[in-house]
Amino acid sequence: MNKLKYLTSSKVFSTRLLCTIFICVLGSQNTVLASDVAGKTILAKGTVESFDLNSNETRKLKRRSQIFSADKIITGNKSKAQFSMSDGGLITLKENTEILITNYKYNPEAGEASATLEVVNGGFRSISGLIKKSGGDYQVKTPVGSIGIRGTHFAVEVVGEETFLAVYSGNIDVELNDQSILSLGSSEDFAFASVNAQGQITRMTQAPAAISLGFSDVSPDATDEENDTNESLQTAIADSGVSPVDSDTLDNENLTDSDVYNESEWLGINGSSVAELLAERTGTIDYNNVTQSTVISSAGPISDFSMNMTIDFDNASVPGGSLSFTDSQGEWFAAYSGLINIDQLDLGINFASHGDNKAEGIIFAAFTNGLDEIIGGFNLQEINNPSVNADGSFNIRP
């Protein structure tokens, strides 16, 4: 009798234990689902942190760090960040910025394509990806209203009680807090505006200074990985033989906010800064003539290096570009897009592969010789086998 009672109790205990484990597993799965991967970090300069709204955990973001739905992302003083999102979109944050990612899902097979972000403070710039192109819902909330995206390239700057808006490509509809609609963009009379806390709208014919500057501020507190990127860019420029200044001038440690000649100025020619040259340039130009390239692959010698980059000067963007080359294990390929940030091109890789294997990496570039040439470098590696990698530098002209 006692033995039967013991066996019965053991079965009850085992059943309860299995139920507890099952509930815990379900809870764990729900937590994972609630924190879907929204994208990954391309650039983290200075202090860039993410606060998980579900677990209340804070983590420091660096290059390749994932970001999730239910993340609050904050950049510190003299800091900036850029993210490649899961649908191929790009997001750049200025210093002293806070955004909330409450939803970011792109899974065509499951019929999921939606994004909801909130700009709490600071500067936010975005090129929307496949969520919008596939007809999904893409919303950006601000203190003065919610932005519905009809285009691809826009920016938001929250300064105190005033919110600045800029559309560089396409259109946006802002449903203000009083339910009225403010439409801006290429098919509207105005592409730029500001809205204060009382809902008063000021339309503008050009981008306000508050929203145009600061996405490329130099930070003396750059992370080690960012310093590595700068060193690679210095090497690429030094190898090109066309740099107008000594490579030491590029060292962020030697640059301060009070420097008379900043990065955007020394990159200019004939006494004009790159900012001035960009203001005068219109239209779209394809840079596809490779004038110099140096590539090192872990698989040995490479061949058939090719690169192209489309620059849209009207919208201050890089709508698309690609690079490819072949080593003994197959073809390396990377497709990318990005923004023009005066002293540099903020580029993000949307897709990369090596043969049949998926890859990841970074690409960085800047104008040189005025706007007549682009110089930069890249680093690629297989996702599942990082020891298989390649990096190099390039010069390209129209």
N, C-alpha and C positions, 0 to 999 in steps of 0.2 A: 504493500500500500504506500509506504513512504517512498519506495523507488518510483512508483507510478506518479506520485505527487511531484517528485523531483523532476521527472522527465517532462511532465506537463508544464511546470514552472520554467524549465529550460526552454521549451518551445515558445512559451509566451514571451520570455526575455529575448529570444532570438528574433521573433517576429517584430517585437517593439524596436529592437536594435536595427533591423533591416529597414523598418519604416522611418526611423530617425535618420539613417544614412540616406535613404531615398529623398526625404524632405530636404536634407542638407545639399544633396546633389542638385535638386531642382532649384533651390535657392541660389546655389553657385551659378547654375546656368542662367537664371534670370538676371543675376548681377552682370554676367558677361554680356547678355543680350542688351541690357540697359546701357551698357557702356561700349557700344559698337565703335570700332576704329573709324574715326572720321578722316584721318590723314596722317602725314608724317612731317617732321620738321626738316626743312631744307637749310635754314639758317637761324642761328640763335646767337645774337651778339649782345654782350652785357648780361643783364639779369632777366631771364625769361623763365617763368614758372607756370605750372598748371595745377589747379586745385580741383580735385575730383568731388563733385557735388554729392555723389552717393556715399563714398567712403570717408570724405573729409580729409583725404590725404593730399599733401602737397609734394610735388616732385619738380626737380629742375630739368628743364628741357634743353637738349643739345641736338646737334645734327643727327638725324635718323630717329629721334625719339617719336613715338607714336602719340597722337592726340585722339581723344574719344568724345563721343556724345556724352553730355553731362560733365564737360570740362569748363572751368573758368580759367582763361589764360591771361596772364598779366606780364607786361614788360616794364622794367624799371627805368630809372633815369639814364639817358644816353644809351639806350638799348633798342634793338629792333628784332623782329622775327619774321620768317616767311615759312609758309606751309603749303605742301602739295596735298590736295584733298583727294579723297577716295574716288571722286568722279573726274579727276584730272584738272580740277579748278585750282587756282592759286589765291592765297591770301597773304597780304603783307601788313604787319603791324608796326606803327611808329613807337617811339619811346612813351612811357607813362600811359599805356593803353590797357584797357580791361575789356575783354569780350567774353560772352557766354555762348557755348555751343550746346544748345538744348536738344538738337536733333540734327544728325547728318548721316543719311543712309542712301547708298546707291548700290542696288542689287537688281539688275534687269531681270534675271531669271525668277526672282521672287516678286517682281513687280514693285520694288521699293525704289523711289526716287524723290527724296524730299530733304530739305534743309531749313533749319531755323536757328538763326544766330542773333545775338543782341550786342550792340556796341554801347557799353556803359560809359566809357570815357576814352578820350584819345583818338588816334587816327587809324582807320581801317581802309584798306584798298583791296579790291578783289577783281579777278577775272573768273567769271563763272564757268563751270565745266559742263559735264554731260547731264547733270540733273536738270538744268534749265533747257539744254538742247533737246532732251528727250521729252520735254513737256511737263516735268515734275515741278513741284511747288518749292520755290526758293524765296525765303523771307528773311529780311534783316530788320530787326527791331532797333529803334533809336529812342531817345527821350522825347522826341516830338512826334513820333509816329512810326508806322511799319512800312518798310520798302518792299514793293513787289518788283521783281526784276523782269524787264523785257529785253535786256541787252546783255552785254558780256563784261564790260569794263567800267567800274564805278568806284567812288571813294566816299567815305564818311569821316567827318572830323567833329568830335564833341568837345567844345571848349566852354567850360562853365555852363551857363544856361542857353548857349547858342549851339546849334548843330549846322554844320556846313555840308553841302552835298555837291558832288561833281560827277558828271557822266561823260566818259571819254569815248564810249562806243555803245550804240544801242540806246535804250530808254529805260527809265524807272518810273514807277507810280508810287508816290508816298501818300499813304492814308494817314492824315494828320490826326491828332488827338480829338479834334472837333468833327471828325468824320469827313472833312473835305479832302479833295485829292489834289496833290501837286505833282504834275507830270514834267519830267525833264529829259532831255536827250536830243538825238540827232533829228528826230521828226517833230520836235517841239520848238517853240520860239526861244527857249533858253535851256542851256545844259548845266548851269550852275546856279546855286541859290543858298541862302541861309534862312533858318527858321529859329526864332527865339522861343523861350518857355511859354510865352503868351500866344504863340501860334502866328506871330507876325512874319510874313514872308518877304525876303529881299531877293529879287532875281538879279542875276549878274551875267554879263556878256563874256567874262573870262574867269578862270579858276581863281578863287581867293587865295592870298598868300598862305593862310592858315592850313589849307588843304594841299597846297602844292609842295611845301617844303617839309623836310624832316624824315622822309622814309629812308634816307641814306646818310643820316648823321654819323659822324665818326665817333666811336666809343673807345676810350683808352682802356676800358675794362673788358675788352673782347675776350671770348673764351679761347682756350688753346686750339680748338678745332678751327675757329674762325681765323686765328693767327696762321694756322697751317694753310688755309685757303689763301690768305693774303700773301704768304710766302710763295705759294705756287703761282699766283698772279704776277708777283715781282719777277719770278724766274722766267715766266712766259714773256713778259715785256722786255726783260734784259736780253733774252735769246733772240728777240725780233730785231734788235738793232735800230728800232725807230722811236724809242722813248725819248721825249724832249727833256727829261730830267734824269738825274742819277736815281737808281732804284732805292737808295736809302730814303728818299723823299716820300716813298710810298709807305713807310713804316708807320702804322697807326700810333705807335708810342711817341713819335716825333711830331704828331699833329695835334693841335689844340683848337678850341673854338675860336680863338683870337688870331689864328694864323691868317696873314693877308692873302697868301696863295693856298687855297684849299684844293682838294682833288679835282673838282669840276673845273677849276681855272687852269691848272697846269696841263690838263688834257686838251685844252684849246690850242688853236694856231692863229697866227696873224693878229695877236692881241685880243682875240675873242674867246670867251669862255664857252664850254660845251653848252651851257644853258642858253647862251645867246645864239649859238649855231643851231640848236634844236628849235628855238623859237622861229627861226627863219626857214627851216626845212619843212616841206609838206609832202604828202603822198606816201606811197609804199615802195620800198626798195628791197630787192633780194640780194643778199650778200652770199654768193655761192662760188666765188673764185678763190680757191685755197692758194695763198702765196707762200705759206710756210706751215709745216706741221712736224711735230716730233711725238712719237708714240712708243711707249714701252709696254709690252704685254708679258704676263707670266708664262704664256704659251709660246714665247719666242717671237721671231720677226713677224711684222705685219705688212699688209699690202692693201691697195685699193682704198686709201683714206679719202673720204668724201664728206663734205659738210655744207649745209646751207642754213641761212637764218633770214627770215622775213622781218623787216622793221617797218612798223606803221607809225610814221612820225606824226600824223594827225591825231592819233589816239594814244601816243606815248606807250606803245605796247609792242610786244614780240608775239604776233599771233601764232607762229609756229616755226619749227626748225628741226633738223635732224642731223645726226652724224653717224657714220658707219665705217668700218674697216674689217679686215679679215686676218685671223691668225690660224695656226695649225689646227685649232679645235672648232673653228667655225667663224661666222660673222658676228661682230659686235654691232648692235644697233641701239640708238637712243633717240626718242622724240621728245621735244621740249617746247615750252612757251614761257612768256614772262612779261615783265614791265621795264620801261626805261626809267631809271632813277638817277639820271644825269651823270654822276660820277661812276656808275656801274650799271650793268644790265642785270636785273634780278631775274634769274632763270630757274625754272624747276623742271625736272625730268618727269614726264607723264608716263612714259613706258620705256623699258630697256630690256634687252635680251642678249644672250651669247649662245649662238646655235639654237638649240631647243630649250635652253635654260633661261629662266627669268633672272634679270639683273636689276641693280639699283646703283645710284651714285649721285654725283653733283656735277654741275657745269657752271662756270663763272666767266664773265667777259666784261670788256669795257671798250669804249670808243678810243681810238688813237689816230694821230695824223688828222686832226679835226674829226669829221664824221666819215672820212673816206676809208677807214679801215677799222675792223673789230679784232681785238686780240684777247686771248683768254686761255683757259685750260679746263680739264675734266678729269674725273676719276670714276671708274666703273668697276663693279665686282658682282659676281654671281651671288644671288641671295642665299642659296643653300650651300655654297662653297666659296666663301670670301677669299680663299687663297688663290682662286682664279680671278685675276683682275687685270686692269689696264688703266694707264693714265697718260696724259700728254698735254701738249700746248698747240695753239693754232693761230694763224693770221688769215682773215678772209676779207675780200673786197667785193664790191658789186660786180 
